[in-house]
Amino acid sequence: MNINDYRNAMDTIVPGKELKDRILNQRVSSKHNAPIRRILACAMALALMLTCGTCVALAANPELRTAVLSFFHLKEREQLPSQEDNRQTNAVQTKNPPAQPEETDEPLPDITQAEIGSLVKAQYIQMDQTYGLSGSLLHQLTWSEDYRTLVDAKFWEIQENQLIPVQPQIQTNTIDITFRGSHYQGSLYWFLRDGELYYFQGVPLGIDTRPEDEWYVQTVPGHTDVVLLKLAQGQQIEYTEYPLLYYLDTGKTEDFLVDTGADRLERAYDYQWSKNMRKALISCSVDTDEPQEWLCDLDAGTSTRLDELTGMGQNVSAGFADNDTLILTTYTVSETDGTWRTITCYAYDLPTGQMTKTLDETHFYRWWDEPYGAQRFGSRCILTDPDGQVTLVDLKTGEQTAMEGFRYQEGDRFMISPSGNQLLYYASDSETDGLGITQLGVIDLERNLFIAFDREGYENLYEEGIGWSSDHTVSIHARSLDRETRYLILYTF
C-alpha cells in the first residue's frame, strides 16, 4: 500500500469504533518516535491539503455578509432492515422480486426501496456476496487466481426496486511500459456510459509483483479518451510516483511534464492537480521534517518551489481552491504528539501574487481531543465553537453562512463529495459495534440547504463503512450481526 491507496481508501470509507480505538491505543517508544512522527505529519498534511482550501474569513472585511443555511430535520425516521425485516415505518416503502437475467439461474441481490420524507430515496440491496458499483450500475467482477486478468464481468442497472441486466462494451488495454528502468505491465479494463469513463484494474498480490507492476489510473476531467497513468517505484518512505498521459484508443503514452522541469524533481511522490489540470502541486520527500512542495505550471512551462514563490519559508502547505488560487496553510504543532494545534491560512492569487489572510491561528479540530474548531473540506471550512454552534465559510470569498437550527455534538462527522459541492453528514452511536449511524444528511453547499433524518434499527446491523459512491449517491456497507447477509444501502438526496 502506498500513500495514494491510503488516501483513496480514507476518502471513501470511514472505519468503525474498534479500528479507531486500536489506532488511538497504539504507543510508540521514544527511540523510534522521530521518524514515525515525520511520516504521520507528512501524511496528515497531505491528506488535509487534498481536501482543503482556506479557512475562516476574518472580521477585517466589513463588507462580508453572513448568509443563513436552511436546515431541514425530517420528521420521518428511516427504519433499517433487520433479520426479521419488519419494516413498519412512516417512510413509504415498496418491495418486488428482482428481475433475473435469462442466461443464468443464479439468484440476484434482493432490493427494497424507501422514500424518507419525500426528499430522500433509499435502496437496500441485500446480497450473499460482495458487489460493487460503477456509477449507477451494480457489478460483479471475477478475477483470475493471481488477480491480474478479468475473467468475467456482470452488470445490472438499478431501476427502482429491480435489477436489469446490461452489457456495457468493455474494452481492454494491455499496459506494457518500460520507464526509467522499471517495467510496468498488466491490463486495464474500461467502458463508457452516459458520457462517463469507468475502469477496472487487477490487484496482483505478493512481493514478486512490486514495485515493477505498481501502476495506477486516474481519470482526466472532461475527457474519456485519455487517463492519467501513474507509475510508482519503491515503498513506504522510498515511494515515488510519476504521471504520464495514456491514450486509450492507441495505447500510447505522453510525458506531458517533460518541458516543465517537473520531470527532474527528485523523490516526487504526490501530485495535486487544479481542476483544468494545467497546474500541479508536487510534493517531494527530502531530509527534513516537512515535504518540499513545487508548483508546476504547464502553460508557462515552469516548476517553482512553493517557499520561493510565496516567500513564506518551508513550513507552508498548499492546495488548490480553483485554477488560479492557492490556499496556503501554516500551523503550530503540539509538542507532545506532533499533531496540529492551530492553523493560519492565506488565499494566494497566482496571476497577481496577492496574498490575503483568511484564518489567523485558529484552533484546529481534533476528533479524539477537544472536538471543536476548524475543519476544512475543499473550498469550504466548518467552524464549530465549544457550544456546538456551526458556521460554514466559503474559503475563497470569505462569506460566512450560519447553520441555524443545528448544533454540533461530539461524534458528528462530515465528508466532502467528489466535486466538492456537497458535504455528507452523519452521527454515530459510540456504544454500538461498527459505525452505528444514528443520523444521516447532506449539505448542499451551492444551495445552502441541509437535509438530515434519524435512523432506527442501526443496532441490528454492523455498519462497516460510509462514503460517496458518486456526486449524487451516498453508500453504506453493512452486514447482519450473524454475518450471513451483506447490505449495500444507497441514498439519493
Helices and strands as residue ranges (DSSP letters): H 3-12, H 17-25, G 30-32, H 33-50, E 66-73, E 78-79, E 92-95, E 110-116, E 120-127, E 132-134, E 137-143, E 150-159, E 162-166, E 171-179, E 182-193, E 196-201, G 207-209, E 215-219, E 226-233, G 236-238, E 240-247, E 253-254, G 262-264, E 268-273, E 279-284, E 292-297, E 302-305, H 306-310, E 317-322, E 325-333, E 340-349, E 355-363, E 373-377, E 380-384, E 390-394, E 400-403, E 413-416, E 422-428, E 437-444, E 449-456, G 458-460, E 461-468, E 473-480, E 486-492
